[in-house]
């Protein structure tokens, strides 16, 4: 047994996949990830299908609206509802974005937090408060960004400082490391090498859109490219076979095509000594 809450290769669950997944349970999918905001309070047919899947398979949640870097107060009412949702469905882990998406209303985009010491203290305090309310550790994701908000720290210094001061875990998005390395001119492998292995909870991989030679947009709307597969391979070499989630939010192809990319993840994990998924009937608290 490892320290990870899930194992193997995971798939982001979207409503367009609910029908195909109700008919079959792909053996190569070890876990599923959902945005809790899309399922909290949902009843009827969708609610029944979600509960049925969550009872049979390991689930983790990746949030959209916590807005950890926002100047507005934390939405503690939302966090109380979220805790009940995580408990009810025995969700194994919860993660969010190291960014902000709201102030006097939602911005519907992930905005970069300034890389400053002041921001480190502010964000870390909000993460600690979130963990207290949820009564569980959470993981923060390194995000893609397209213009620097300014500051005295580098991206890697900022990420590591937040993780240390908040005492939280890391959702390492491999595609975001590659996207930022191109857009901001740093070495992706050096970035990986500087991360604290003991805080990594799981990986994300996804596709993107190349706007220009020096500009990539993180869309989650295309297949994972070979360079990102190569970076994932090197991440396994460095960190071991960390559970890995395939994200696809737009232009979602038929399930067999997604499973082809899941098979690619499984193949790389087997190369480095894959930890097999637990039986789907088992559940543990994160």
Residue, then its C-alpha position, 0 to 999 in steps of 0.5 A: x500500500x502506498x501513501x496515495x489515495x488512488x492508484x494507476x490511471x484516472x479519467x476526468x468524468x464528464x456528463x457526456x461519458x456517463x452513458x458509456x460508463x454506465x454500460x461498461x467499467x473500463x479495467x484500465x481506469x483506476x479512478x475518476x475525478x469530478x469538479x464538485x461544483x458540477x455535482x453538489x445538490x444534483x438530483x434526478x437521473x444525473x444524481x442517481x448515476x453519479x451516486x452509482x458510479x461513486x459507490x463502485x469506483x474510487x473518486x477524487x475531486x478537483x475544484x473550480x471555485x475556491x479562488x484561494x488567491x482572491x482578495x474576497x473572504x473565503x466562502x466558508x458556507x460553500x466549504x461546509x457544503x463541500x465537506x458534506x459532499x466529500x464525506x457523503x460520497x467518500x471522496x478520496x482526495x480534494x484539490x484546487x488551483x493555486x490561482x484566483x477566479x473571483x472578487x465581486x463575482x466570478x471571473x470564469x478564468x484562472x488568474x495568476x497570483x503575484x509571486x511575492x512573499x506577502x502573497x505566500x503568507x496570504x494564500x497559505x493562511x487561506x489554505x490552512x483555514x480551508x483544510x481546517x473546515x474540510x477536516x482533511x489535507x488538500x492539494x494545490x495545482x500548479x496552474x498555467x498563466x500567460x502574463x506574470x502578475x509581478x513579484x520578487x519570486x520565481x514560479x517554482x520558489x512561489x509554489x514551494x513556499x506556499x506548499x511549505x507554509x500551508x503544509x498542503x499537498x501538490x497536484x502536479x500538472x505535467x502539461x502546465x509545466x510544459x506550457x509555462x516552460x514554453x510561454x515563460x522560457x524556463x527548463x521544464x525538467x529543472x522545474x520538476x527537479x525542484x519540486x518536493x516529491x513527498x508532497x505530490x498527491x497525483x498528476x494531471x496530463x492534458x492537451x493544449x493549443x499552440x497559438x505560436x512558437x512561443x505561446x501555448x494555450x492550456x485548453x484541455x481540448x486536444x490529445x496529449x502531445x509527444x513532448x508532454x508524454x516524454x515529460x510525464x515519462x521523466x516525472x515517473x523516473x524522478x517521482x515514481x509511478x504517481x497516480x495520473x489523471x487524463x483531463x479532457x474538457x472540450x472536443x471530447x472524443x468517444x470513450x475508446x479514444x480516451x481509453x487509448x490515452x489512458x492505455x498510454x499512461x498505464x504503459x508508462x507506469x508499467x515501465x517504471x513499476x506501476x502500482x496497480x489500481x485497488x479493487x473498485x469496491x474498496x474505499x478509504x478516506x483521504 
